[in-house]
Amino acid sequence: AVWGAAAVRKLGHELGIPANELDASRFKFLTRVHYWAIDVGTYGDEAVWGEHEIDHILLYRLNAGEKLTVEPNPEEVEAIRWLGSEELKEAMNGKGDMPLWSPWFRIINERLLDVWWKDLDAALNTDKYVDVSSIHRFDTAPEFHGGLGNAKPVLDEVAKAEAAALKEGGEDQRRKVVLQAEHEDRIVGFVGRGKAEVADSAGDVKQGGYGKVPTHKSSKLDQLMRPLEIVSALRLKCTGLLENNIKGQTDEDVEFCDDMLGKVSRSFAAVIRQLPTQLGIDICVFYLVLRALDTVEDDMEAYKGREAEKQAELISFGEKRLSDPNCSIKGVGAADEKTLVENFGRVARVFAKLPEGSRQVIKDITDKMGAGMAEYVSADLAQGTVDQAAYDRYCHMVAGLVGEGLTGIFIASGMENKDLAGQGERVWPFCADPHTEPANLGLANSMGLFLQKTNIIRDYLEDYVDGRAFWPQSVWKSYACSNDLGEFALPTSHGAGSLLPVKGGEVVAKGVGVQALMCLNHLVADALELVPYSLEYLERVQTPSIYRFCAIPQVMAIATLVACFDNPLVFTGVVKIRKGLTARLIVACCDGPNAVHFWFRQFAEEILAQSDTCVGAGGPVGKRLKEACKRILERTEKRSQNWSGKQTQKRLVLGAMTALAVSSVFYGKLQSHR
């Protein structure tokens, strides 16, 4: 009855048949077919239109004397004709005046319909041909392949794998194989859309587990139109704002560590090297230790089928590897990370020479992080973390602990006091009770979680493609229409054609949703609420080089958050901020706290300005965004005004000097003419 009711609605929509002329109970469901086709015949080699669907097949027979009123919908049907079995076969052989046929109907006719037609009474009145468990999967003929997405055969192979799985492991195994095939097929589409479909905004590509995820960055022309950023880049490159204080060490192992730092981290290398020499070496070793640990955790092939061994390696890493001056881990990682773990003994030898306070902190954090990573070795993260609490805890394990370790090393060095280890307004369940332990590193965790949450937001597609996603299910499922996090990467979920320019956008935009952007802005608000605590941490830092070290990644994070906010490109690739803006922000951090507050304020004002028009503006997400921005503006007002005032004075002085120089030249020329 349900299928019949749906058929009555569809026949009314496409053929204009009145519902009262059909009996829903007389429709006979037989089976389902799964197929796809690209309309290259109409739209050519760069066709963006096609079909990919599962169809339910129902039969209906008119009784003797019955007639139907048929008034086709011109947007759906051009003309109709009644054909008998033999007439249909002849017409589909290319004879007569009906040369073109929908690929789905051709498949059904060639593989299923003739058998039912020959035994029509049984097909309609018995369950002889009814199949409610199978989905017949077919690839279409080659003339329906290709298009802009270069669509290729896939369903015939899926059908073979499905049949084999059913035979070997029953229904559960069959379902598992099909769902995995669907996931992989979606991913092929997701990672291939960037340059092909999303205007010209897709730049380089970033390698993911299943293919290349597009990287969205600004064009060269856009960069050239921003002279202040170009000046900052030149200042950064030519004036030595960030010196390398580790370079030139006589210890060959320290030189190795410095060299590896530059190879495995382009973003953190410069800010680590500008620290005072001994502190820079301490932090360099800390970073390399965690990078080696992360390399073990990230390698899904080296320990495949030996997950228990991987867990043991992670848990014992601090105890076993840090104390082994000849440590070499073979067969793990790739490229520079592989070199790092194969020569980890050199890092361990430098570690052994560090000040005791730094060694204790590094060992403690390595143990905690290794144990935390071990928990996730066998965890199913294909659809993200379970809920907000699990999301926060994961961010603590991979970033909050880093903040704790850095703070501990800063204090152990004597360059910062214990106030840096204090608790802010936000209380975390994984930190000690601030009433009994005031130095519970709450602010350090808030700072680390802000960075990690921003990265997780930005890396949505790459993480989903790699099968290890972190967006909390309790959040995204409240916006999604399905139980698959990959739904947000579908054009119909992130405003393609309306909010995101695509080919054929006028038609694509009809009926698209924005649920992906609702979820995105929710998570942006969640991360943005941590900014006041990051600022409070920075305000407690006393040493200029440590301030730069902490401020640079923080200001980069809020810049990235602004770039991702309400941006559908997050769902088609990795969004990057301009290199020129990066240079300008680094220079600002070198200029001191007033400049840093100025930029935090600028970015908060940018989000606040969009909070009335963004997706979700009128609901709880919009309210959270506004409140978070207002708190940032309150915290940065005084220092930002000081910086703006000084910059205004500089511009006035520069303008006066320019005017004076021009006047002098003009006066000199006037005198010479006299």
C-alpha positions in Angstrom: 0.0 0.0 0.0 2.9 2.4 0.8 4.5 1.7 -2.6 1.2 2.0 -4.3 0.5 5.4 -2.7 3.9 6.6 -3.8 3.3 5.4 -7.3 -0.1 7.2 -7.5 1.6 10.5 -6.4 4.3 10.0 -9.0 2.0 9.2 -11.8 -0.1 12.3 -11.0 3.1 14.5 -11.0 4.6 13.2 -14.2 1.6 12.0 -16.3 -1.2 13.9 -14.8 -3.3 10.8 -14.0 -5.9 11.7 -11.4 -5.5 9.7 -8.2 -9.2 8.6 -8.2 -8.6 6.6 -11.4 -5.9 4.4 -9.8 -6.2 1.8 -7.0 -3.1 1.9 -4.9 -3.7 -1.7 -3.7 -3.4 -3.1 -7.2 0.3 -2.0 -7.7 2.6 -5.0 -7.4 6.1 -4.4 -6.1 8.7 -6.7 -7.6 12.2 -5.6 -6.9 14.7 -2.7 -6.9 17.4 -1.6 -9.3 20.5 0.6 -8.7 22.0 2.4 -11.6 23.7 5.6 -12.8 24.1 7.5 -16.1 25.7 10.8 -17.3 23.8 12.8 -19.9 26.7 13.3 -22.2 24.4 12.9 -25.2 22.7 16.2 -24.4 25.4 18.2 -22.6 28.6 16.8 -24.2 31.9 15.7 -22.7 31.7 18.2 -19.8 28.2 17.2 -18.8 27.4 18.0 -15.1 24.0 16.3 -15.2 23.2 12.7 -14.6 21.3 10.2 -12.5 22.4 7.9 -9.7 19.5 6.3 -8.0 17.8 3.2 -6.6 14.4 2.6 -8.3 11.5 0.6 -7.0 9.8 -1.4 -9.8 6.0 -1.8 -9.6 3.6 -3.3 -12.1 0.0 -2.2 -12.7 -2.5 -3.7 -15.2 -5.7 -2.0 -16.4 -8.8 -4.2 -16.4 -10.8 -4.6 -19.5 -12.7 -1.4 -20.3 -10.7 0.7 -17.9 -9.3 4.0 -19.2 -7.0 6.6 -17.7 -6.9 10.3 -18.1 -3.4 11.2 -19.1 -2.2 14.8 -19.2 1.6 14.8 -19.1 3.6 17.4 -17.2 5.6 19.1 -20.0 8.6 19.6 -17.7 8.7 15.8 -17.2 7.2 14.1 -20.2 7.1 15.2 -23.8 4.8 12.5 -25.2 3.4 9.1 -24.4 2.6 5.9 -26.5 1.2 2.5 -25.6 3.3 -0.4 -26.8 3.0 -4.1 -26.7 5.8 -6.5 -25.9 7.0 -7.1 -29.4 6.5 -3.5 -30.4 8.7 -2.5 -27.5 11.5 -4.9 -28.5 11.4 -3.6 -32.1 11.5 0.0 -31.0 14.4 -0.6 -28.6 16.4 -2.2 -31.4 16.7 1.2 -33.0 13.9 0.8 -35.6 11.2 3.3 -36.2 10.8 6.8 -34.8 11.9 6.1 -31.2 15.7 5.9 -31.2 16.4 7.4 -27.8 15.6 5.6 -24.5 16.3 6.4 -20.9 19.2 4.2 -19.7 17.3 3.0 -16.6 14.3 1.7 -18.8 16.6 0.0 -21.2 18.3 -1.9 -18.4 15.0 -2.9 -16.8 13.7 -4.1 -20.2 16.8 -6.0 -21.2 17.3 -7.8 -17.9 14.0 -8.1 -16.1 10.8 -7.0 -17.9 10.6 -9.6 -20.6 10.4 -12.4 -18.0 7.6 -10.8 -16.1 5.7 -9.9 -19.2 5.7 -13.5 -20.5 4.3 -14.6 -17.1 2.2 -11.5 -16.3 -0.6 -13.2 -14.3 2.0 -14.8 -12.0 4.0 -11.6 -11.7 0.9 -9.6 -10.7 -1.1 -12.1 -8.6 1.6 -14.2 -6.8 5.0 -13.5 -5.2 6.9 -15.7 -7.7 9.0 -12.8 -8.9 8.9 -10.6 -5.8 12.4 -9.9 -4.3 12.4 -7.6 -1.3 15.9 -8.3 -0.2 18.0 -7.7 -3.3 19.0 -4.5 -5.1 20.0 -5.3 -8.7 23.0 -3.1 -9.5 23.9 -2.3 -13.1 26.4 -0.1 -14.9 25.0 1.6 -18.0 26.3 1.4 -21.5 29.5 3.3 -22.4 27.6 6.1 -24.1 26.4 7.2 -20.7 29.9 7.3 -19.1 32.3 10.2 -18.7 31.1 13.8 -18.2 32.9 16.5 -16.2 33.4 14.0 -13.3 34.7 11.3 -15.6 32.3 8.8 -14.3 33.3 5.2 -14.8 31.8 1.7 -14.3 31.5 0.7 -10.7 28.2 -1.1 -9.9 28.9 -4.3 -11.8 31.9 -4.9 -9.6 29.9 -4.0 -6.5 27.3 -6.5 -7.5 29.9 -9.3 -7.8 31.5 -8.4 -4.4 28.0 -8.3 -2.9 27.1 -11.7 -4.2 30.4 -13.2 -3.0 30.0 -11.6 0.5 26.4 -12.9 0.8 27.6 -16.4 -0.1 30.6 -16.3 2.3 29.3 -14.4 5.3 25.5 -14.0 5.0 23.4 -10.9 5.1 25.7 -9.0 7.7 28.7 -9.5 5.5 26.8 -8.4 2.4 25.6 -5.3 4.0 29.1 -4.4 5.3 30.6 -4.8 1.8 27.9 -2.7 0.1 28.1 0.1 2.7 31.9 0.2 2.3 31.5 0.4 -1.5 29.0 3.2 -1.1 31.4 5.1 1.2 34.3 4.7 -1.2 32.2 5.7 -4.2 31.1 8.9 -2.4 34.7 9.7 -1.5 35.7 9.4 -5.2 33.1 12.0 -6.0 34.0 14.3 -3.0 37.7 14.5 -3.7 37.3 14.9 -7.4 34.9 17.8 -7.3 37.3 20.6 -6.3 38.8 22.0 -9.5 36.2 20.4 -11.8 33.1 22.0 -10.2 33.9 24.7 -7.7 34.6 27.7 -10.0 38.4 28.6 -10.0 38.9 28.7 -6.2 40.5 25.3 -5.9 44.2 25.5 -5.8 46.7 22.7 -4.9 45.7 19.3 -3.7 46.3 17.6 -0.4 46.8 13.8 -0.4 44.2 11.9 1.6 43.6 8.2 2.1 41.4 7.8 -1.0 42.7 10.5 -3.3 43.5 14.1 -3.5 41.5 16.6 -1.5 41.5 20.1 -3.1 43.2 22.9 -1.3 41.3 26.2 -1.6 43.5 29.3 -1.5 43.6 32.8 -2.8 44.7 33.6 -6.3 48.0 35.3 -7.0 46.1 38.4 -8.3 44.1 38.6 -5.0 47.4 38.5 -3.1 49.0 41.2 -5.3 46.1 43.5 -4.6 47.1 43.5 -0.9 50.3 45.6 -0.6 50.5 45.6 3.2 50.7 41.8 3.2 53.5 41.9 0.5 55.4 44.5 2.7 55.0 42.2 5.7 56.3 39.2 3.7 59.3 41.2 2.7 59.9 42.4 6.2 59.7 38.9 7.5 62.0 37.5 4.9 64.6 40.3 4.8 64.9 41.6 8.4 65.4 38.4 10.4 62.4 38.9 12.7 62.5 35.3 13.7 66.1 34.2 14.1 67.2 30.6 14.3 68.8 30.3 17.8 69.4 26.6 17.5 71.4 26.7 14.3 75.2 26.3 14.6 75.3 23.8 17.5 78.4 21.6 17.7 76.4 18.6 18.8 75.6 16.6 15.7 72.5 15.1 17.3 71.2 18.6 18.0 71.9 19.5 14.4 69.9 16.5 13.3 67.0 17.5 15.5 67.0 21.1 14.1 67.2 19.7 10.5 64.3 17.3 11.2 62.2 20.0 12.8 62.4 22.0 9.5 61.4 19.0 7.5 58.4 17.7 9.5 57.0 21.1 10.6 57.0 24.1 8.3 54.5 25.9 10.5 56.1 25.5 14.0 59.8 25.3 13.0 60.3 29.1 12.9 58.5 29.9 16.1 60.5 27.2 18.0 63.8 28.3 16.6 63.3 31.9 17.7 63.2 30.9 21.4 66.3 31.3 23.6 68.8 28.5 22.6 68.3 26.0 25.4 64.6 26.5 25.6 64.4 26.2 21.8 66.2 22.8 22.0 63.9 21.7 24.8 60.8 22.5 22.8 62.3 21.1 19.6 62.9 17.8 21.2 59.4 17.9 22.8 57.9 18.5 19.3 59.9 15.7 17.6 59.0 13.2 20.3 55.3 13.9 19.9 55.7 13.9 16.1 57.3 10.5 16.3 54.5 9.3 18.6 51.9 10.7 16.1 53.7 8.9 13.2 53.2 5.6 15.0 49.5 6.4 15.7 48.7 7.6 12.2 50.2 4.7 10.3 47.3 2.4 9.5 49.3 -0.1 7.4 52.3 -0.9 9.5 50.2 -2.3 12.3 47.3 -3.7 10.2 46.0 -6.8 12.0 48.4 -6.1 14.9 46.4 -3.4 16.7 47.3 -4.7 20.1 51.0 -4.3 19.3 50.3 -0.8 18.2 48.6 0.0 21.4 51.5 -1.4 23.4 54.0 0.7 21.4 52.0 3.9 22.1 51.6 3.2 25.8 55.3 2.3 26.3 56.8 4.9 23.9 57.9 7.3 26.7 59.4 4.6 28.8 60.9 2.5 26.1 61.9 4.8 23.3 63.1 7.9 25.2 65.6 5.9 27.2 67.1 4.1 24.2 70.0 6.1 22.6 70.0 3.6 19.7 66.3 3.5 19.1 65.2 2.8 15.5 61.6 2.1 14.5 61.5 0.4 11.1 58.7 0.2 8.6 56.6 3.0 10.1 55.7 6.3 8.5 56.6 7.8 5.2 59.0 10.4 3.9 60.6 12.7 6.6 58.5 11.1 9.4 60.0 7.7 8.4 63.5 9.2 8.7 62.6 10.6 12.1 61.4 7.4 13.7 64.2 5.3 12.0 66.8 7.6 13.7 64.9 8.3 16.9 67.9 7.3 18.9 69.4 10.7 18.0 66.4 12.5 19.5 66.7 10.3 22.6 70.3 11.2 23.0 69.5 14.9 23.0 66.6 14.3 25.3 69.0 12.7 27.8 71.0 16.0 28.0 68.1 18.3 28.6 67.6 20.0 32.0 65.8 17.7 34.4 62.7 19.8 34.6 62.2 19.6 30.8 62.9 15.9 30.8 60.2 15.2 33.4 57.6 17.2 31.6 58.3 15.6 28.2 58.3 12.1 29.6 55.0 12.8 31.5 53.2 14.2 28.5 54.5 11.5 26.2 53.1 8.8 28.6 49.7 10.5 28.9 49.4 11.2 25.2 50.5 7.7 24.2 47.9 6.2 26.6 45.3 8.4 25.1 46.2 7.6 21.5 46.1 3.9 22.4 42.4 4.3 23.4 41.6 5.4 19.8 43.5 2.6 17.9 40.5 0.4 17.7 37.9 3.1 18.0 35.5 3.6 15.0 35.8 7.3 14.1 34.5 7.0 10.6 31.4 9.1 11.7 33.2 11.3 14.2 33.4 11.3 18.0 30.3 10.2 19.9 29.4 13.5 21.6 30.6 16.9 22.7 32.4 15.4 25.8 34.2 12.9 23.7 35.1 15.6 21.2 36.5 17.8 24.0 38.4 14.9 25.5 40.0 13.9 22.2 41.1 17.5 21.6 42.6 17.4 25.2 44.5 14.2 24.4 46.1 15.5 21.2 46.4 19.3 21.9 45.5 20.2 25.5 48.3 17.9 26.7 50.7 19.8 24.4 49.6 23.0 26.0 50.2 21.5 29.4 53.7 20.3 28.4 54.7 23.6 26.9 53.6 25.5 30.0 55.5 23.0 32.2 58.7 23.5 30.2 58.3 27.3 30.3 57.9 27.3 34.1 60.7 24.8 34.6 63.1 27.0 32.6 62.5 29.8 35.0 61.4 32.2 32.3 57.7 32.1 33.3 56.1 31.8 36.7 53.4 29.4 38.0 50.6 31.8 37.3 50.8 30.6 33.7 49.6 27.2 34.9 46.4 28.6 36.3 42.7 28.0 35.7 40.5 30.3 33.7 36.8 30.7 33.7 36.2 27.6 31.7 36.5 24.4 33.8 37.4 21.2 32.0 36.5 17.8 33.4 40.0 16.4 32.5 41.8 19.1 34.6 42.2 18.9 38.4 39.7 20.8 40.6 40.9 24.4 40.6 39.8 24.8 44.3 42.2 22.2 45.5 44.8 22.6 42.7 44.9 26.2 41.4 47.7 25.4 39.0 45.6 22.9 37.1 46.7 24.0 33.6 43.1 24.9 32.7 44.1 27.9 30.5 46.8 25.9 28.8 44.1 23.3 27.9 41.8 26.0 26.6 44.5 27.4 24.4 45.3 23.9 23.0 41.7 23.0 22.4 41.1 26.2 20.5 43.9 25.3 18.1 42.8 21.7 17.7 39.1 22.5 17.2 40.0 25.0 14.5 42.0 22.3 12.7 39.2 19.8 13.0 36.7 22.2 11.5 39.1 23.1 8.6 40.0 19.4 7.9 36.4 18.1 7.7 36.7 16.6 4.2 40.2 15.3 4.5 39.4 13.5 7.9 36.2 12.0 6.5 38.1 10.7 3.5 40.7 9.2 5.7 38.1 7.4 7.7 39.0 9.2 11.0 36.6 12.1 11.6 36.1 14.1 14.7 33.0 16.2 14.3 30.8 15.1 17.3 27.9 13.0 16.3 25.6 14.6 18.9 26.1 17.9 17.0 26.2 17.0 13.3 23.3 14.5 13.6 21.1 17.2 14.9 21.5 19.0 11.5 22.0 16.1 9.1 19.2 14.3 7.2 21.0 10.9 7.3 23.4 9.0 9.6 26.4 9.7 7.4 28.8 12.6 8.1 29.6 12.6 4.4 26.2 14.0 3.7 27.6 17.5 4.3 30.0 17.0 1.3 27.1 16.6 -1.0 26.3 19.7 -3.0 22.7 19.5 -1.9 23.8 20.0 1.7 26.0 23.1 1.6 24.0 25.4 -0.7 25.6 24.5 -4.0 24.3 26.8 -6.7 23.0 29.4 -4.2 25.8 30.0 -1.7 28.5 28.2 -3.7 29.0 28.9 -7.4 28.9 25.7 -9.5 28.3 25.0 -13.1 24.6 24.9 -13.8 24.1 26.6 -10.5 20.7 28.1 -11.4 19.1 24.6 -11.6 21.3 23.0 -8.9 20.2 25.7 -6.4 16.6 24.5 -6.6 15.8 22.7 -3.4 19.3 22.6 -2.0 19.8 22.6 1.8 22.2 24.4 4.1 22.4 21.9 6.9 26.1 21.5 6.5 26.6 25.2 7.1 24.4 25.1 10.1 26.6 22.5 11.7 29.8 24.3 10.6 28.7 27.5 12.2 27.8 25.6 15.4 31.3 24.2 15.7 32.8 27.6 14.8 30.9 29.2 17.7 32.0 26.3 20.0 35.7 27.1 19.1 35.3 30.8 19.2 34.1 30.7 22.8 37.6 29.6 23.8 39.3 32.7 22.4 39.0 34.8 25.6 40.8 32.1 27.5 43.6 31.9 24.9 43.9 35.7 25.3 44.1 35.4 29.1 46.9 32.8 28.7 48.8 35.2 26.5 48.3 38.1 28.9 50.1 36.0 31.6 53.2 35.3 29.4 56.2 37.5 30.4 59.0 36.6 28.1 58.7 38.2 24.6 60.0 35.2 22.6 57.6 32.8 24.5 54.8 35.3 23.8 55.6 35.2 20.1 55.8 31.4 20.2 52.3 31.2 21.8 50.7 34.1 19.9 51.5 33.1 16.4 49.6 29.8 16.2 46.7 31.4 18.2 46.2 34.4 15.8 46.6 32.0 12.8 43.9 29.9 14.3 41.3 32.7 14.6 42.2 33.8 11.0 41.6 30.2 9.8 38.3 30.1 11.8 37.1 33.3 10.1 38.1 31.8 6.7 36.0 28.7 7.5 33.0 30.5 9.0 29.8 30.1 6.9 32.0 28.9 4.0 30.7 26.0 1.9 34.2 25.5 0.5 35.0 23.7 3.8 33.0 20.8 2.4 34.8 20.6 -1.0 38.4 20.9 0.2 40.8 22.4 2.7 40.5 26.1 3.2 43.8 28.0 3.6 44.5 31.6 4.6 46.6 33.8 2.3 50.4 33.5 2.6 50.6 37.3 2.7 48.1 37.4 5.6 50.1 34.8 7.4 53.2 37.0 7.1 51.3 40.0 8.3 50.1 38.1 11.4 53.6 36.8 12.2 54.9 40.4 12.0 52.1 41.6 14.3 53.0 38.9 16.9 56.6 40.2 16.7 55.3 43.8 17.3 53.8 42.7 20.6 50.6 42.2 22.6 48.9 45.4 21.4 49.2 44.3 17.7 48.0 40.8 18.6 44.9 42.2 20.4 44.3 44.4 17.4 44.1 41.4 15.0 42.0 39.3 17.4 39.6 42.3 17.5 39.6 42.6 13.7 38.7 39.0 13.2 36.0 39.1 15.9 34.5 42.1 14.2 34.5 40.3 10.9 32.5 37.4 12.3 30.2 39.7 14.2 29.4 41.6 11.0 28.3 38.4 9.3 26.4 37.0 12.3 23.2 38.7 11.2 23.3 37.2 7.7 25.1 33.8 8.1 23.3 30.5 8.0 21.6 30.0 11.4 21.8 33.7 12.3 18.4 33.9 13.8 18.8 30.8 16.1 20.9 29.6 19.0 24.1 29.5 16.8 23.8 33.1 15.8 23.3 34.1 19.5 26.4 32.1 20.5 28.5 33.7 17.8 27.4 37.2 18.8 28.1 36.6 22.5 31.6 35.1 21.8 32.5 38.0 19.6 31.4 40.6 22.1 33.5 38.9 24.8 36.6 39.0 22.5 35.9 42.7 21.7 35.6 43.6 25.4 38.9 41.8 26.2 40.8 43.4 23.3 39.4 47.0 23.3 42.1 48.7 25.4 45.2 47.2 23.8 43.7 47.4 20.3 43.0 51.1 20.7 46.6 51.7 21.9 47.9 49.9 18.8 45.5 51.7 16.4 46.6 55.1 18.0 50.3 54.4 17.5 49.7 53.3 13.9 47.7 56.5 13.2 50.6 58.5 14.6 53.1 56.6 12.4 51.0 57.3 9.4 50.7 61.0 10.2 54.5 61.3 10.8 55.1 59.4 7.6 52.7 61.6 5.7 54.3 64.7 7.1 57.8 63.5 6.2 56.6 62.7 2.7 55.0 66.1 2.3 58.1 67.8 3.6 60.3 65.9 1.2 58.0 66.8 -1.7 58.0 70.4 -0.6 61.8 70.5 -0.4 62.1 69.1 -3.9 59.6 71.6 -5.2 61.2 74.5 -3.4 64.6 73.5 -4.7 63.4 73.4 -8.3 61.7 76.8 -7.8 64.9 78.4 -6.5 66.9 77.0 -9.4 64.4 78.5 -11.9 64.9 81.9 -10.3 
